[in-house]
């Protein structure tokens, strides 16, 4: 790829408002380092964009939003791609690499209720809309007396269904709502402690061909190492649990930050795995004062062991047997 210079680099993205907004934000971050080059945005329609009425778990999982973009990247028709990291399968095709991760936005989920109602205040029998198995189980763990039904579509479509009362409420990623400037004023931001996010939520991943020195070097100009460390940790947990889009798994690694007004060094990691009906749940939380990547990775096996001691193997076996 380095036989000739490329005055124009092609960046592949899905065509949704959120995807193109994220892609343009990354272009803005890269512009000071382009050295006179331009970046052209190339819109690619993915299988996930076509199958809008089918729950992801039934239509093939996370790769639906990625595979056509990766095919274009491998074929050399685009030079780089920007993904919501939570949409990426844990296995990356040979020849491709996550070249960089800009600083993470908040990984939290947001609750949006019809007429501003909180989840705890919904009448019994209310319908919450979400196509995320992870969100479903955490809703049902709190409110076993309500129903959860699939809800697909872009952000505006889902928010409209809440406003119109088609569903009593839904959950969306805070980062996506912020990036699209669509965070409703009545939103309730849920702490990662009470509602564990998806692996990679809030993180953008810049994907490139591993041997494309020009693009990989460019991407490193906006790379945030702690964000990548957290993403790598979260993806390793999901991979170790043999998780996919059909298994309700949440995991989040965060730098500890300020606690009660005092700066705390290190990491806090949380994970949850549950059966789709939320009758069996295993969750764990660990922390370390070591702020390095090594300190974070030292929590990997202990967190898996904690989940196993609380029934994760049995939960995943039950999911596999039931076909969910």
C-alpha positions, 0 to 999 in steps of 0.5 A: 500500500506504500508504493505511491502516496495517497492524497485522498484517504477513503473512510468507510462508515455506515450511513446512519446519522450516528455513524456518519456523525462519529466518522466526521468527528474522527475526521476532525480529530485526524485533520491536524495530522493529515499533512495536506491529505484529504479524507473522503467519507464513503457510505457503506450499507451493511446487512444490519442496516437492511434487516431493520425489523429482525432482532439482531440475535435472530439475524446473525449478531453484531457482525451484521454492522461490520462485515461489508465494511471490513470486506471493502477494507480488505479489498483496498476500496477504502483505507480505514473505517470507524465503528462503534466498538460495541458493534464489533465481534470479538474476532477481527478478520486476518489482515485487519487491526484496530489501529486506534481508539480515541478517548472514550465517551461515557460508557453508561446506558440511559433510560428514557421513559414515556412521559418521563416515568422512571423504570421503577415507576412503570405500571405492572405489565408495561412494555419496555423496548430493546433489542439488546439481550444485555439490557433486557436481563438487567431490566427484568432483574429489576422489574420481573412484572414488565415485558421486554419487546424488540425495538430496532431502528435508528435513535430518532425512531426509537425515541419517537416510539417512546414519545408516542407511547408505543413502548413505556421506555427504552435504553440507549447508549449515552455516548451515542445520544451525546455524539448525535446531540439527541440526549433528551432532557428527561433522560436518566443516566444509569451508573455503570454499577447499577446497569453494566454496559456492553463491551466497548460501549462509548468507544470508537474503533478505527480499523485499518489493514495491519500492513498499511503503515501510512494509515496506522501511523496516522491513526496513532496520532489520536490514539488514547491508550487507556481507552484501548486497554479497557476495550481490549480487557472487555473484549477478552472477557466476552471472548473468554465467556464464549459470548456473542450477540445472543448471550446477555453479557455486560462488561466495563473497565473504568479508570477509578477517577475521583471518589468522594472528592479524592483522586483514586488511581487504578481501575474498577471492572464489572461484568454480568452474565445472565439467562435471557429471563434474568432468573439466573444472574452472575455478576462481579466487581473488582478493583486495583490501584495499579493504573497500568495496562498490566494492573488492569489485565491482572484482574482478567482471570480473577473476574472470570473466576468470580463469575464462574463461582457465581454460576456463569458456566451453568448460565452459558450452558443453559443458553447454549442448550435452549438455543437462545 
